[in-house]
Amino acid sequence: MFFSLFNNYKVTMKIIHKRVDKISQPNYIYYMKMKKNFGNIVRELREKKGLGIKRLAPDIGVSYTYLSKIENDKTKPSEEFIEKIADYFEYEKEELLIRSGRLPKDIIDIIKENPKDAIDLLRKEFGAKKP
């Protein structure tokens, strides 16, 4: 059931994206802030610089089809790709790692060494409740 709901969410978001894009640029930016995953950040950075997907891809050493898959969350980026994007756009690498579903190695080590304290601290600081 969860996957069905998730897929419906993705379809709905794609429809909203197409409608909002036609309405006005400020609404489009608001939509992008609501759904800040790695692919959306890459697309947003690329569009801010006025680059097309076919123009950016060779600059960072990938095919435009791979870049399209990244932007549309059809494939997971490699750490090498994340680093290239961070360097190219002068963007925080650690944020991109987290947005792509990865954690920086030093953070993983801290969590492994102090799992209970790390979880308690995160819940306390950010208000998350125990599942």
Secondary structure by P-SEA (a helix, b strand, c coil): caaaaaaaaaaaaaaaaaaaaaccaaaaaaaaaacccaaaaaaaaaaaacccaaaaaaaacccaaaaaaaaaccccccaaaaaaaaaaacccaaaaaaaaccccaaaaaaaaacaaaaaaaaaaacccccc
